[in-house]
């Protein structure tokens, strides 16, 4: 798990590298209102961050679509513990929904820990089923990919 501890003056630099949707989370971390961590695909076990609050982004949306593995790309027990420890879990399987990143930053500033799962459309249902199985009632928002249009 990679933790981000940006200095207040470096938020813009990190935003340019990670995307404008990350600005609220980077600002939260820079103000030391909560931890910000990124967990990319890796089957190595990890622990739930301490202290709380935190926002963890599960990165199951690599640039190469074929390398996205869904929940199978992560240590099952570690992700299950993380989802259970969160106050809310958000799943985004399509376009970036900036408001959900802002909301996660607001939750962190209020002392609530959240997880954002970024995945590809082909794994959206596997993540939904996994989250419902290991952390019932924690999945607060699901942003599904738009269905393909027929010609």
Helices and strands as residue ranges (DSSP letters): E 2-4, G 8-10, H 11-18, G 20-22, H 23-30, E 35-40, E 54-60, G 65-67, G 70-73, H 76-85, E 88-92, H 98-109, E 114-119, G 121-123, H 124-134, E 139-143
